[in-house]
Amino acid sequence: MSAGPSYLSRLFITLASLPLFKSRLWRWWYNLLARHDKAAELLFMNYGYAEEQDGGFVLQPADMPYRYSIQLYRHVLEGVEVEGKDVAEVGSGRGGGASWLARYLKPHHVTAIDLSPEAIAFCNAHYHLQQLSFRQGSADALPLPAGSQDVILNVESSHCYPDMAAFIAEVRRVLRPGGVLAFCDLRAVTESDALIRLFRGSGLVLEVNRDISAYVLRALERMSDERKQAISQRVPSWLHAALEDFVALKGTVLYEGLRSGDIVYMSCLLRKPGQKPERQEE
């Protein structure tokens, strides 16, 4: 168990809360982690989702190590029509979620977007699926035409954005009428009401608003020992404490925040008003 946040992680958390530094620091941090992933095993970076009893769906053997992270994707897309649809993931990171979606849920096409050109270069080299493509771009200036997507997926990424309102405006621009934003992320409990107000005033209809903190906390508990071992074996010792804080091992600031209720993990579905026209076959 960690005795508390390292100096490096405290400094990072402080600076990352400032809009001027926010996106640059998160990009630097993700790239630093990726550079130490020599075996290309860091395909998911989310906190996961776990029911009391796991199971109920089948994964290919190569996907089994990522079960809890994949379950978070399955949860946030619950009730969302994906098969045959155009889907964009904003904040796709190392591409594990976009790849799982493209391989298992039969979309027409998945466009995965991330701010980091290094992440996009990794994904283009690592994944080779006809229905999946990767683009570098910012959440507040999505590289997508207006009205081009049926579903926008945003998993544990928005806390990095310096301008959440600009992102939501871009979502509304890019979605087709009737299209859906499937969103999940963590917020300080003091900030969660402001996010819901932003959603309600965005011109999108907030259809679902769930607190899934207990399910995320359960996943963190189940992954904690394995992640701690991976950190000790795969990254330099000077990074251990900061990375343990980052992945929310048991006893760290984020873990204890979720456990105490000071941090809430939110899961929302928002829909663009209007009847979605049938997509023209190509």
C-alpha positions as CSV (number, residue, x, y, z in Angstrom):
1,M,0.0,0.0,0.0
2,S,1.3,3.4,-0.9
3,A,2.0,5.7,2.1
4,G,0.7,8.7,0.2
5,P,1.2,10.6,-3.1
6,S,4.7,11.2,-4.3
7,Y,6.1,14.7,-4.7
8,L,6.1,14.2,-8.5
9,S,2.4,13.2,-8.6
10,R,1.4,16.0,-6.2
11,L,3.1,18.5,-8.5
12,F,1.6,16.9,-11.6
13,I,-1.9,17.0,-10.1
14,T,-1.6,20.6,-9.1
15,L,-0.3,21.8,-12.5
16,A,-2.8,19.6,-14.4
17,S,-5.7,21.4,-12.8
18,L,-4.6,24.6,-14.5
19,P,-6.1,25.1,-18.0
20,L,-2.9,26.5,-19.4
21,F,-0.9,23.4,-18.6
22,K,-3.7,20.7,-18.5
23,S,-3.6,19.1,-22.0
24,R,0.2,19.5,-22.4
25,L,0.9,17.8,-19.1
26,W,-1.4,14.9,-19.6
27,R,0.0,14.4,-23.1
28,W,3.5,14.4,-21.7
29,W,2.5,11.9,-19.0
30,Y,0.8,9.4,-21.3
31,N,3.8,9.6,-23.7
32,L,6.2,8.9,-20.8
33,L,4.2,5.8,-19.8
34,A,4.0,4.6,-23.4
35,R,7.8,4.9,-23.9
36,H,8.3,2.4,-21.2
37,D,5.8,-0.1,-22.7
38,K,8.4,-2.0,-24.7
39,A,6.2,-5.1,-25.2
40,A,3.2,-3.1,-26.4
41,E,1.1,-4.4,-23.6
42,L,-0.3,-1.0,-22.4
43,L,-3.4,-1.0,-24.6
44,F,-5.9,0.2,-22.0
45,M,-5.4,2.8,-19.4
46,N,-8.8,3.2,-17.8
47,Y,-9.9,2.2,-14.3
48,G,-12.2,-0.6,-15.3
49,Y,-15.6,-1.8,-14.3
50,A,-16.6,-4.9,-12.3
51,E,-19.9,-6.4,-11.3
52,E,-20.0,-8.5,-8.2
53,Q,-19.8,-11.6,-10.4
54,D,-17.8,-11.3,-13.6
55,G,-18.6,-13.1,-16.8
56,G,-21.5,-13.1,-19.2
57,F,-19.5,-12.4,-22.3
58,V,-16.8,-14.1,-24.1
59,L,-13.4,-12.6,-24.9
60,Q,-10.6,-13.9,-27.2
61,P,-7.6,-15.1,-25.2
62,A,-5.5,-12.1,-26.2
63,D,-8.2,-9.8,-24.7
64,M,-8.6,-11.6,-21.4
65,P,-5.9,-9.5,-19.5
66,Y,-8.0,-6.4,-20.3
67,R,-11.3,-7.8,-19.1
68,Y,-12.1,-5.1,-16.5
69,S,-11.1,-2.2,-18.9
70,I,-13.2,-3.8,-21.6
71,Q,-16.1,-4.1,-19.2
72,L,-16.0,-0.3,-18.8
73,Y,-16.5,0.1,-22.5
74,R,-19.3,-2.5,-22.5
75,H,-21.0,-0.6,-19.7
76,V,-20.8,2.9,-21.2
77,L,-22.2,1.5,-24.6
78,E,-25.0,-0.4,-22.9
79,G,-28.2,0.3,-24.8
80,V,-26.4,2.2,-27.6
81,E,-27.0,0.9,-31.1
82,V,-23.5,0.4,-32.6
83,E,-23.8,-2.3,-35.2
84,G,-23.5,-0.8,-38.7
85,K,-23.0,2.7,-37.3
86,D,-20.2,5.3,-37.7
87,V,-18.5,5.6,-34.3
88,A,-15.8,8.0,-33.2
89,E,-13.8,7.6,-30.0
90,V,-12.3,10.8,-28.7
91,G,-9.3,10.3,-26.4
92,S,-8.5,6.8,-27.8
93,G,-5.1,6.5,-26.2
94,R,-3.3,3.3,-27.1
95,G,-6.3,2.1,-29.1
96,G,-7.4,-1.0,-27.1
97,G,-11.0,0.2,-26.7
98,A,-11.4,1.2,-30.3
99,S,-9.9,-2.1,-31.5
100,W,-12.2,-4.1,-29.2
101,L,-15.2,-2.1,-30.4
102,A,-14.3,-2.6,-34.1
103,R,-13.7,-6.3,-33.7
104,Y,-16.7,-7.3,-31.4
105,L,-19.6,-4.9,-32.0
106,K,-19.7,-4.8,-35.8
107,P,-19.8,-1.0,-36.4
108,H,-19.6,0.3,-40.0
109,H,-16.5,2.3,-39.1
110,V,-14.6,3.5,-36.0
111,T,-12.5,6.6,-36.1
112,A,-10.2,6.8,-33.1
113,I,-8.9,10.3,-32.2
114,D,-6.2,11.3,-29.8
115,L,-4.2,14.4,-29.1
116,S,-0.9,12.6,-29.0
117,P,0.8,12.0,-32.3
118,E,2.9,9.4,-30.6
119,A,-0.2,7.4,-29.6
120,I,-1.6,7.7,-33.1
121,A,1.7,6.5,-34.6
122,F,1.7,3.5,-32.2
123,C,-1.9,2.6,-33.1
124,N,-1.3,2.9,-36.9
125,A,1.6,0.5,-36.5
126,H,-0.1,-1.9,-34.1
127,Y,-3.7,-2.3,-35.4
128,H,-4.7,-3.3,-39.0
129,L,-8.4,-3.4,-39.4
130,Q,-10.4,-2.2,-42.4
131,Q,-13.1,-0.7,-40.2
132,L,-10.8,1.1,-37.9
133,S,-8.7,4.3,-38.5
134,F,-6.7,6.6,-36.3
135,R,-6.4,10.4,-36.5
136,Q,-4.5,12.9,-34.4
137,G,-6.7,15.8,-33.2
138,S,-7.9,17.8,-30.3
139,A,-11.2,17.3,-28.4
140,D,-12.1,20.9,-29.0
141,A,-11.5,20.8,-32.7
142,L,-12.4,17.3,-33.9
143,P,-11.1,16.4,-37.3
144,L,-14.5,15.2,-38.5
145,P,-17.1,16.7,-40.8
146,A,-20.4,18.0,-39.3
147,G,-23.1,15.4,-39.0
148,S,-20.8,12.5,-39.8
149,Q,-21.1,10.2,-36.7
150,D,-23.8,8.2,-35.1
151,V,-22.0,7.6,-31.9
152,I,-19.2,9.5,-30.1
153,L,-17.5,7.5,-27.3
154,N,-15.5,9.3,-24.6
155,V,-14.0,7.0,-22.0
156,E,-12.0,8.5,-19.0
157,S,-10.5,11.2,-21.1
158,S,-12.4,14.5,-20.5
159,H,-10.6,15.3,-17.2
160,C,-7.6,16.1,-19.4
161,Y,-9.5,18.8,-21.4
162,P,-8.9,22.5,-20.7
163,D,-12.3,23.4,-22.2
164,M,-15.1,20.9,-21.6
165,A,-17.7,23.2,-23.1
166,A,-15.8,23.4,-26.4
167,F,-15.6,19.6,-26.5
168,I,-19.4,19.3,-26.0
169,A,-20.0,21.9,-28.7
170,E,-17.9,19.8,-31.1
171,V,-19.8,16.7,-30.2
172,R,-23.1,18.4,-31.1
173,R,-21.6,19.6,-34.4
174,V,-20.2,16.1,-35.4
175,L,-23.2,14.0,-34.3
176,R,-26.0,13.2,-36.8
177,P,-29.5,14.0,-35.6
178,G,-30.5,11.3,-33.1
179,G,-26.8,10.5,-32.5
180,V,-25.4,9.6,-29.1
181,L,-22.5,10.6,-26.9
182,A,-21.5,7.7,-24.6
183,F,-19.5,9.3,-21.8
184,C,-17.8,8.2,-18.6
185,D,-15.2,9.8,-16.4
186,L,-14.3,10.8,-12.9
187,R,-14.8,14.2,-11.3
188,A,-14.5,15.7,-7.8
189,V,-17.9,15.5,-6.2
190,T,-17.9,19.3,-6.0
191,E,-17.5,19.5,-9.8
192,S,-20.1,16.9,-10.8
193,D,-23.2,19.1,-10.6
194,A,-21.4,21.7,-12.8
195,L,-20.8,19.1,-15.5
196,I,-24.4,18.0,-15.5
197,R,-25.5,21.6,-15.9
198,L,-23.1,21.9,-18.8
199,F,-24.7,18.8,-20.4
200,R,-28.2,20.0,-19.8
201,G,-27.4,23.4,-21.4
202,S,-25.6,22.0,-24.4
203,G,-28.5,21.4,-26.7
204,L,-28.1,17.6,-26.2
205,V,-30.6,15.6,-24.3
206,L,-29.2,13.9,-21.1
207,E,-30.9,10.5,-21.2
208,V,-28.9,8.6,-18.6
209,N,-26.8,9.9,-15.6
210,R,-25.3,7.1,-13.5
211,D,-22.9,7.1,-10.6
212,I,-20.7,3.9,-11.2
213,S,-18.1,4.7,-8.6
214,A,-18.7,1.4,-6.7
215,Y,-18.2,-0.7,-9.9
216,V,-15.0,1.2,-10.8
217,L,-13.7,0.8,-7.3
218,R,-14.3,-2.9,-7.4
219,A,-12.3,-3.2,-10.6
220,L,-9.5,-1.2,-9.1
221,E,-9.4,-3.5,-6.1
222,R,-9.3,-6.6,-8.3
223,M,-6.5,-5.1,-10.6
224,S,-4.4,-3.5,-7.9
225,D,-2.0,-6.3,-7.1
226,E,-1.4,-7.2,-10.8
227,R,-0.9,-3.5,-11.7
228,K,1.5,-3.0,-8.8
229,Q,3.6,-6.0,-9.9
230,A,3.6,-4.8,-13.5
231,I,4.8,-1.3,-12.4
232,S,7.6,-2.8,-10.3
233,Q,8.8,-4.9,-13.2
234,R,8.4,-2.7,-16.2
235,V,9.1,0.9,-15.3
236,P,12.1,2.7,-13.7
237,S,12.0,2.9,-9.9
238,W,11.8,6.7,-9.9
239,L,8.4,6.4,-11.6
240,H,6.9,3.8,-9.3
241,A,5.2,6.0,-6.7
242,A,3.8,8.5,-9.3
243,L,2.5,5.7,-11.5
244,E,0.9,3.9,-8.6
245,D,-1.0,7.1,-7.8
246,F,-1.9,7.5,-11.5
247,V,-3.4,4.0,-11.8
248,A,-5.2,4.4,-8.4
249,L,-3.7,1.4,-6.6
250,K,-5.3,0.7,-3.2
251,G,-4.4,3.4,-0.7
252,T,-3.6,6.1,-3.2
253,V,-5.3,9.5,-3.5
254,L,-7.7,8.6,-6.3
255,Y,-8.6,5.2,-4.9
256,E,-9.3,6.8,-1.5
257,G,-11.3,9.6,-3.1
258,L,-13.5,7.1,-4.8
259,R,-13.9,5.1,-1.7
260,S,-14.8,8.1,0.5
261,G,-17.1,9.7,-2.1
262,D,-15.0,12.8,-2.6
263,I,-14.5,11.6,-6.2
264,V,-17.4,10.3,-8.3
265,Y,-17.2,8.3,-11.5
266,M,-20.0,9.4,-13.8
267,S,-21.5,7.5,-16.8
268,C,-23.8,9.4,-19.1
269,L,-25.7,9.1,-22.4
270,L,-26.6,12.2,-24.3
271,R,-28.5,12.4,-27.5
272,K,-28.7,15.0,-30.3
273,P,-32.3,15.9,-30.9
274,G,-33.9,15.0,-34.2
275,Q,-34.6,11.9,-36.2
276,K,-31.5,10.3,-37.6
277,P,-31.6,10.0,-41.4
278,E,-30.7,6.6,-42.9
279,R,-27.0,6.4,-43.8
280,Q,-26.4,6.2,-47.5
281,E,-24.7,3.0,-48.5
282,E,-21.3,3.5,-50.2
